[in-house]
Amino acid sequence: METAEGEACKRERGVLVIKIAIIGANGQLGSDLVRAFKDTGHEIIPLTHTDIDVTDLKSSREVLKKLAPEAVLNCAAYVRVDDAEDFAQMAFAINALGARNVALVSSELSSVLVYISTDYVFDGRKKQPYTEDDVPNPLNAYGNSKLAGEYFVRNTLEKHYIIRSSSLFGAAGASGKGGNFIETMIKKAQSQEEISVVDDMIMSPTYTKDAADMIKNLLAKELPFGIYHVSNSGRCSWYEFAREIFSITGMDANLSPAKTAALKSRAKRPMFSPLVSIRFKKYGLEMKSWEDALRNYLTEKGYLK
Ligand SMILES: NC(=O)c1ccc[n+]([C@@H]2O[C@H](COP(=O)([O-])OP(=O)(O)OC[C@H]3O[C@@H](n4cnc5c(N)ncnc54)[C@H](OP(=O)(O)O)[C@@H]3O)[C@@H](O)[C@H]2O)c1
């Protein structure tokens, strides 16, 4: 494989070492991708928002062309779902046009592009887990901006992977959301707050460490380009997720179920958005259950002995 500058890729112990740029590298998923790829021996270039602004094509081109990566993992995103209703322009600038900018430059460099998308491209009316073959129909500005990003990627370069994931939790916490659901629940229980969580919205909670490992496998195995669903297996409501957190940790919590309609959120959300992958299954790759992933997270964060 040749880089854009014509420099031959290195081989170490017979294995091709490629340069992988990770955009949004200090985010929740981005930081676990940096960790996952560190083990591979590839040259990893973590790029934070201060290194690259995906909304600016000219500077993104300058940054990426200088680095000439063989693969670009784009985790940059505007993830505040309710705020996206009021700041749709900003959500589209990052999630859609930003995705297009990164796709254009990746195409110019002949790099493989990985774009991270979401279960929120679906409307939740299916009542069965969504596969890669289901037709998206987003309900909110965030979902529309991510779907627009998907289309830009698909229409800009062939060498792409679109990874749809859902309800992420990771050690870094979503920088755009100021943490993750598990830590929020634990903090509320520790301060003995009353905790009310919706029991009518169903999803697949997903550990960013597992998602990152799956993306690493996808690239290592050079699976066919296209859309892949990456989420821990199984499904639950947010209330059941919270209940499992307290059950595993043995924490006392004043937890009660609530209804989504009562929250009067600005953004409409799909009420049922678990994901399942028929494509990974074909290649013998499956993700562990969300319960096992949660237990691993709690162990790694030191909540379990
Ligand atoms: N969080 C979820 O529950 C969830 C569910 C499904 C799918 N996803 C998708 O998964 C991906 C990762 O989400 P996450 O939870 O890891 O989010 P995150 O922690 O908020 O990470 C997003 C990253 O993007 C960076 N960023 C924002 N605007 C940028 C710009 N204009 N140029 C370059 N970088 C920019 C942020 O940096 P700064 O913070 O420094 O601005 C941050 O590092 C996203 O594509 C998201 O849509 C997330």
The ligand as an ORCA input file, in Angstrom:
! r2SCAN-3c Opt
* xyz 0 1
  N     -23.319      8.936     22.802
  C     -24.212      8.070     22.368
  O     -25.029      7.548     23.134
  C     -24.232      7.676     20.908
  C     -25.193      6.757     20.471
  C     -25.182      6.361     19.132
  C     -24.235      6.872     18.261
  N     -23.333      7.779     18.712
  C     -22.341      8.304     17.772
  O     -21.064      7.846     18.198
  C     -20.071      8.807     17.874
  C     -19.224      9.117     19.095
  O     -20.061      9.635     20.128
  P     -19.468      9.923     21.591
  O     -20.505      9.525     22.560
  O     -18.096      9.370     21.685
  O     -19.427     11.511     21.525
  P     -18.423     12.557     22.215
  O     -17.779     11.961     23.434
  O     -19.185     13.832     22.363
  O     -17.292     12.731     21.118
  C     -17.443     13.559     19.998
  C     -16.087     14.120     19.680
  O     -16.208     14.990     18.525
  C     -15.400     16.138     18.758
  N     -15.890     17.215     17.912
  C     -17.026     17.923     18.045
  N     -17.131     18.830     17.059
  C     -16.024     18.685     16.280
  C     -15.549     19.317     15.101
  N     -16.230     20.322     14.522
  N     -14.374     18.911     14.558
  C     -13.658     17.925     15.146
  N     -14.047     17.286     16.269
  C     -15.228     17.662     16.825
  C     -15.559     16.398     20.251
  O     -14.516     17.234     20.726
  P     -14.860     18.436     21.761
  O     -15.667     17.806     22.857
  O     -13.514     18.892     22.186
  O     -15.644     19.441     20.965
  C     -15.461     14.970     20.796
  O     -14.121     14.585     20.963
  C     -20.822      9.994     17.279
  O     -20.772      9.900     15.883
  C     -22.243      9.811     17.748
  O     -23.155     10.395     16.844
  C     -23.302      8.192     20.020
*
